[in-house]
Amino acid sequence: MAHCVTLVQLSISCDHLIDKDIGSKSDPLCVLLQDVGGGSWAELGRTERVQNCSSPEFSKTLQLEYHFETVQKLRFGIYDIDNKTPELRDDDFLGGAECSLGQIVSSQVLTLPLMLKPGKPAGRGTITVSAQELKDNRVVTMEVEARNLDKKDFLGKSDPFLEFFRQGDGKWHLVYRSEVIKNNLNPTWKRFSVPVQHFCGGDPRTPIQVRCSDYDSDGSHDLIGTFHTSLAQLQAVPAEFECIHPEKQQKKKSYKNSGTICVKICRVETEYSFLDYVMGGCQINFTVGVDFTGSNGDPSSPDSLHYLSPTGVNEYLMALWSVGSVVQDYDSDKLFPAFGFGAQVPPDWQQYFVLLLLTDGAVTDVEATCEAVVRASNLPMSVIIVGVGGADFEAMEHLDADGGPLHTRSGQAAARDIVQFVPYRRFQNAPREALAQTVLAEVPTQLVSYFRAQGWAPLKPLPPSAKGPAQAPQA
């Protein structure tokens, strides 16, 4: 059985960031990268963007595996986000910091100055990172609405949003921030899920503070009201809480409340991990589709992308080795179908599929390809595209859908994100393992999202005594 590593989640906040926006504060976001060797860094995740805030406390935690035997170098980058594209090159860099995961977990809370580059301080600003071991795979799922909230805007109704805080170490820690609902005094917010460990430290009696505020674009949000509760009380649905504004309560004897918060759904569920499914018997079928179009050139010519040099290595083989060497561990028969470009792979509805496409060119029919990806998003599969050569792969970046769900021409949205695209040239000077770590990073999440959407728990292997000598384990 594979060795199970410890999962940790990182909570991130910043203080006194520099302001890059004219007339307002920056809209910061934090991106986390890990050193994968050879001077290359792989992105592990991003927090949410906090608008107009120079001292943000990010509610989205970032998870990664902790290996005691490895020095895991991490890089945190803070960016001012002023557009909707996932690329960070066109956003203002506010500063960054580097450290090891070991430094964070040994310090529990680590504060570092932000640097524009090694040895060059950003001028102002710090980042604080704290780590928490994830021992609990339960999540709390909630659906909340409000009634008769106070009107805060002069020319319209309030734009309410919720924030949940957990009490710990003598202070309140932000654990979730809802979306903003514009111009509505009776809002219903989207259903959300938060790890129980993050929400209340695993203890349902931990005090929880809920704040309802009116959103302002300049960051000066107005408090509508607040109340205190606990996960145990929230689970007594349907639960109602009066939203109290402390100053109004002190000034007006006739004051009753500033609205009512109603918890429609609050349940604690088990959230299965990638390892739960793999150890439960799930097989990952690795399939390769190789581009053999004429643009690759004559394989006998050194200019060809398929050229078999005296060393026996080309970019196609390197990409195939890099990804296949990792995925093979999750396929019991170690037999991998390989097709010429354009072949179809019909799923048999029992196992999960990873389709690796190696191509030297961009998509020529974007709409048809989007249609195919959207249809495939309902199937148990992930698609990895590695762009070989120096072509323009902008259309491939669109299929990656990091900026939002992929849509067909008729408006149908993909059920989930299943495509990961990486240009091989980014890893030409990196160790072989670097490409695999990047292109396979999203596969566990994609696999879990498929089984979760189907409502399927992991299959548990039969006990040894129940299996005959010739009986294979369940798929």
N, C-alpha and C positions, 0 to 999 in steps of 0.2 A: 504494500500500500504506500502511496506517495506520502512524503513528509508534509504535514500540515503546518504552515507558517502562521504566525500571529498577525491579525489584522489590526491596524491602528487607524484612528481618524484624527486629522489635524484641524484644529480650530484656529482661525486667522483673524487678526485685527491690525489696524495701522493707526498711527498718530501723526498729526501735523504734516500731512502730505503737501507737496507744492501744488499750486493752482496753475493749470495750463489753460483753462477756459477764460475768455475775456468776459468780465462782468458776473461770473459765477464761479463756484467751486468745481473741482474735477469730479468726474464720474468714474471712480476707481473699480478695478477688477483685479484679482490676483490669479496668476497662472503658476502651476507647480510643474517643474520638470525634474527628471532624474538623469544623472550621468550614466550613459550606457557604453562608455569607452570610446577611445579614438577621437576624442574631442566632440562627440555627438551627444545631444540631449534629447530625451523623449518626453513629450508632454504627458503628464498623468491626470490632469484635471484642471478645472477652473472654478472659481467661486462665481456667485452672481455679481452683477454690476450694481453698485450703490450710487444713486444719482446725487449730485451736489453735496458731497461730504468729504471733508479733509481728514476726518478721523473715523473711518468706517469699521464696523464690526460685522464681518460677513457671517450670514446665517448658514450658508452651505458649507459643510465640512468636506474635506478631501481625504479619501481613503487610500491606503497603500499597504503592502505587505512588509513586515519587519523581519529581516534575517539577521540574527545575532552574529553569524560568521562572516558577514559581508559589510564593507564600508559603503553605505548607500548615500552618495553625494546628491544633495537636493539644491535646486535653485528656485527661488521665489521671485517673480516679476510682477510689479504693480504697473498697470496701464490705465490711462484715461481714455475711456471708450466713448467715441462720439459718432459711431456709425453702426450698422447692423451686420457688417461682414465679420466672419470668424477670424480673418487674418489680423494679426497684431502689428504688422509692419507699417500700416497706415494710422496707427494710434500712438499717442504720446506716451513715452516711457517715463514713469515717475520715479523709478529706482528699483533696485533688486537687492537680494541678499543670498548668500550661499552658506550652507552648513551641512552636517550629516544628520541622518535620522537618529543615530546614536546620541548625538548632542541634544536633540530635542527630548527624547524619551528619558535621558538621564537627568535633564534639567527640569522636566515636567512643563515648565513655562520658559521659553527662550525669547529674549528681545534683542534685535539686531538693528544697527543703523542701515538705512537704505543707501546703496551705492549706484552711481550711474555707470561705472565700470570699475574693475578691480583697482583699488587705490584712489578712486575719485569719488568722494562722498556726494550725495545728491543735494547737499546743502541743508536739507531738513527732512525730517520724517524717519520713523522707525516702524518695524514690523514685529509683531509678537505672535509666536506660534506655540500652541500647547497640544500635547498628544494624549489620547485616551485609548486604551486597549479595548477592542471590540470583543467582548466575551458573550454577548447576547445577540442572537440573530432575530429577535422580535422587533416588530415595528408597530407604532401606534398610528392608526388611520383615522382621520377625522373629517367631518363635514360640518361647517359652521355657517350660521346666518345671523343677521341682526334685524331688529325692528325699532322703528321710531328713533333713529339716531339724531343727535343735535345737528342743526344746520350751522356750518362753520364759514361757508363762503358767502360773500356779500351779494354776488350776482347769480348764485346758483346753489344747488345742494352740496353736501359734503362729498368728498372723494375718499371713502374709507378704506383702510387696510388694517390688518391685525399683526401683532407681534407677540410671540410667546417667549417668556424668559424662565430659566431654571435657576433656583437659588442654590448657591454653593460657594464655599470659601468666603462667606460674608459679602458676596456681591451677586448681582443678577447677570446671567449669561444668556444671550440671545440664542434660541434654538430653532426658531422658524419665523419667517416673514411672509405674509400672504401677498397676492397680487392686489393692485389697486382697482377698485370698482368706481368708475366715474359717475358723478352726479346721481347718487342713489342713497337714500336714507334707510332703505330696507334691503341691503345687499345679501346675496348668497355667494360665498367664496368657493373656489374650486376645492374638491376633495384633495387632501394631501396626506403624505406618510412621512414619518420621522422615526429613525431608530430609537427604541425605548431607552437605550443606554445614553443617547444624546439628549433625549427629551427630558428625562428625569433621573438620569444616573442609575436606571434600573430599579429605583425605589418608587412605587406608586404613591407614597406619602410625601415625597419631596414637594415643597411649596412651588407653585407655578404662578407667575404673574402674566396676565393677558392685558395688553394695551391696544385700544382702538384709536386710531389717529386719522386726521384729515390730511391727505397728501397735498403738498405744495411743491411745484416744480423747482423752486429755489432751495429746497431742502429744509425749510422752516416749517415742518409739519406741526399741526395743531392737535393737541390731545383732546379727544372726544370724551374718553373715560377709560377706567381700568377696573380690574377686579382680581382677587387672589383665589386660587383653587389648588387642586392636585389632580394627578391622573386618576386616582381612585374616585374622586368626585365627578370628574369629567365622564367617567365610564357609566355613571348612573343616568343614562339617556332615557328619554329626552331631558336634558338638563338646561336650566335657564339661569342666567346671572345678570344682575343689574350692573350697568356700566356707570361708574361713579367718577365724576370730575372733582378732585379734592378741593379745589379753590371755590367752585360753585357750591359745594356742600357746606363749606364754612361760612360763605357770605349770605346765602339765602336759607332762611328757616323753612320755606315752603318747597325747597328743592327735593325732588324725589330721585331722579336719575337722568342720565343722558342717553338712554336707550337700553335695550335688552339684547344680550348675546345669547343665542340659542344653539346648543350643541346637538345636532341631529344624529350624528354617527360618531362614536368613539369606541374603537375596538382594537385589541392587541392581537396581532397575528404573527405567525412565524414567516420570516422572509428567507427562502432557501437561497443558498449561494451556489456559485458555479461548482465548487467542490462537492456540495451536497448531491448535485445531479451526476457528476462524474463518478463519485464513489458509490452512487446508487445504481450504476450500471450503464449510464448513457455513453454511447460510442460516438466519436466524431469522425465522420467519413470525409477524407481529404480527396478532392477531385481537382485536376489541373486542366485548364484550357489554354493552349499555347497559340499565339498569333503566328500563322505561317503565310501571311499575305506578302505580295511581291515587294512591298516597301522595306522589308527586312534585308533585301539584297541576296546575292548568290552566296550560299553557305561556304563555297570554296574560296571566297574572296575575304581577305582580312578586314575589309570594310563592312562586311555583313554582321548584323547583330546575332546571327546564328553561326558565325564562323567558329569552327573547331580548331583552335590554335594548338600549337605543340604542347601547351600546358593542359589542354582539354577543358578550358574554362572560358565561359562568356557570361554576359549579364543575365541571360535567361537561366543558365544553369546555377549561377550564384543565387538568384532570387528563389529558384525552386528549392535549392538546398537549404537556404536560410529558413524559409517558412516550413518546409516539409520535415526538417529535422526536429522541430518542436511538436507539430501536430501528430507525427507518427506515434507518439507515446499514448495517444488516446484512441487509436484504431487497432483493434485486437489482431486482425489478419495481416496488417502491414501491406495490403495490396491497394494501390492507388490508381484509379482509372485516369488515363490521360487522353485528351481529345484534341483534335485540331480545332482552331478557333471557330466558334459558332455552334458547337455541339450542344445538345439538350440533355439534361440530367434529371430524369423523373424521380422524385423522392418516393420512398416506399412507406412513409408515414411512421417508421419506427426509429429511425435514428436521425441525428442532427448532421447537416452537411456544411462543409466549408469548401467553397468553390474559389480557387485561385486562378485569376486571369492574368496572363503575362502578355502585354501588348506594346507595340512600338508606335501606335497612333491613337488619335483622339476619336471620340464618338462622331460618326457622320450623320446619324439619325437620332438626334437627342430626344425627340418626343417618343419615338418607339422604344428607345432604351429606358426612358423614365416609366413608360407603361409597364415594361417587363419587370423593372425593379419594384414598382408598387405592387404588382401581382405577387411577386416572389416574397414580399414582406409578410405575407400571411403563411408562408411555408417555413419548415424547420431548416433554415439555411442562412449562412452568412456569405457575402461575396467580398473577396479581397482582390483589388486590382493593383498591379505593379506596372507602372509605366517605364518601359525600357527605352533608352535612347534619349535624343534631345528634342523631341516633338513638343508642341504646345498642348498641354494637358488640361487646359482651363475647363473644358466640358466635363472631364473626369472629376474635377474638384466639385462641380455642381452635383454630381451623383452622390458624393460623400455626405451631403445634406447636413453638415455641421452647423449651418446657419438656421436650420429649421426643417420640418418634414418635407419630403419630396412629394410633388403633386403631379398628377396627370393633366393632360390638356383640358379634360372635363372637370377638373377640380378635386378628384379623389385623392386623398392623402395616404401616404404609406402608413401601414399599421405600426411600423417600427423602423428604426434605422438599421439597415443590414449591410451597407456598403462602406468599406474602408479603402481609400485610394492613397498610394504613396508613390512619388517618382523615385526610381532607383538611383538617379544621379545624386540625390541627397545623401546616399549612403555609400558612395563609391570609395571613400577613404575611411569608412568606419569598419569596425569588426563585423564579421559575418552575422553575429547574433543580434546586432543593432536593428537590422531590417525586420527580423522576425518579432522582436519585442514591440516594435511600433505597429506593424500591420496586424498583429494578433491581439493588440491591447483591448480592442472592443469586442472580441468574440465572446468572452465569458458573459459580459453584460447582455449581448444580443441573444445568446443561448437562454439565459435566465428569463429575459423578457418574453421570449416565445412560449416557454413552458408555463410562465406565470399567466400569460394571456389565455392559454388553454385551460388554466385552473388545474394543472397537473403537478402533483408533488413528486419528489424523486422516488424512483423505484428502489426499494431496499433489497439487497441480495438475499437469497434464501440461505438459511443456516446450513452449514456443511453437512449435517446429518440428514437433511431433507433432499440432498442431491445424489443422484446415482452417478456411477463412475463415468458414464457416457453423456450425462446431461449437461448442456452448456448453460452458463448463467444467462439471466434474462437481459434483453437489450433495453 
